[in-house]
Amino acid sequence: MKVLITGIDGYSGWPLALHLLNRGHDVVGLDNFVTRKRVREVGSWSATPILPFPRRQAAVHEILRKTIGFHKGDLSDYEFTRGVLAREKPDAIVHLAEQRSAPYSMIDVHHAVATQVENLTGTLHLLYAMKEAAPDAHLVKMGTMGEYGTPDVDIPEGFFEVEFRGRKATLPFPRSAGSWYHWSKVFDSGDVYFASRIWGLRTTDVMQGVIYGTRTPDLTDDRLLTRFDFDETWGTALNRFIAQSVLGLPITPYGKGGQSRGFLALEDSMQSLRLAVEHPAEPGQYRVFNQFDQAYSVNQLAETTAKVAEEFGLHPTIEHPPDPRVEAEQHYYHPIHEHLPALGYRPMRSLEDGIRQIFGDLIRFRKRLVAKRHVVQPTVEWRRPDSRPLLAAREPSARAADPGPVPEATPPPADASEPRPA
Ligand code: USQ
């Protein structure tokens, strides 16, 4: 199959390209490199050193003897988008090229607007370009479990049956997102569903949980590493907890820490996306996959991280800064996820093993973490400033102004990156 990956330079896009190449697919990508730029803007960088894209392509050529096609450009440019689809005629398109950070979207009005304009425009351009230039391609669109929020009932995969005033219907499950970013994905979902209906496009909307990890089995050489963000804006919960432990900073489950989300190892996300690509939706079909492995509360993740840290001679503390977000801190959470297992999805490794592997890599690249230690702890407040004092003002100890010395860590055990036996 020929697969176009939008956002191929990103955390998921790059390992997905390698995974699909190793499975014998042809891969072509596009990217505007805005994530590299925006991470620099918040004063951070990837903990793992990543090559500029042309050198990534060269490394793939040298190590895997394979070629990745590439178009530098932006989905906000419709002619560019249509041109790429007309030229490449992909069988599948995995659409990852969106602003992906909830905290970024909450910084101020400009970041909120940029997030929604970019995400909605890019997706609409892609849908129109498919209609005009690749109507038989299958779109695998990256959405988020956060579209559903945390309702007090089980969460189905996209649709559910309702009975109202004596009549029954199957309808999209109500969305209740928790950031301007998450709402952009809700609106995207509506657009993808509508385009499927009116133009007969094949589409899969992936409600993905929070991903964690530094590697996948396809990242066999340091030149093939993917990025790993750990700062307040671009890093996600578990990845940040492990970076905090390596840096001797407190691990920060916000508030009560009962916030539960679906989590997924990076390699399991690759497996899931590949399964979606290899089992395309039918023409006119709009499918929704809830894509995660297990639900955990951030407290559970903090405790597991602290436990595994001991194996590396690290003794992180767990602190609970007030939650800068507006979200339930204790809640029922039971999303259903049956579609991917029905296609053969099986998780590759346990949570503890995954955490162990990340520790191994982050300790190896510890100097890069230390250099950006000041951007890790939370500072952006999501509430109105007059409704609650800013975290910065209340919790100086939770910030990284002078967090003290960085601890020494013991090197990872030899088997830290071995996958769990089947
Ligand atoms: N959290 C903490 N402490 C931290 C960081 C986060 O307790 O230091 C908590 C947050 O308050 C939240 C949970 O962890 O309750 C998840 O936050 P996150 O930053 O890991 O993830 P989130 O902002 O929800 O977004 C991430 C990705 C996004 C993806 C989403 C999937 O950035 O692209 O769509 O995870 S989901 O969370 O299922 O919506």
Residues whose N, C-alpha, C, O or C-beta is under 5 A from the ligand:
A	BS01	USQ	R100 S101 A102 G143 T144 M145 G146 Q208 G209 V210 G235 T236 A237 R240 T252 P253 Y254 Q259 R261 G262 V298 R325
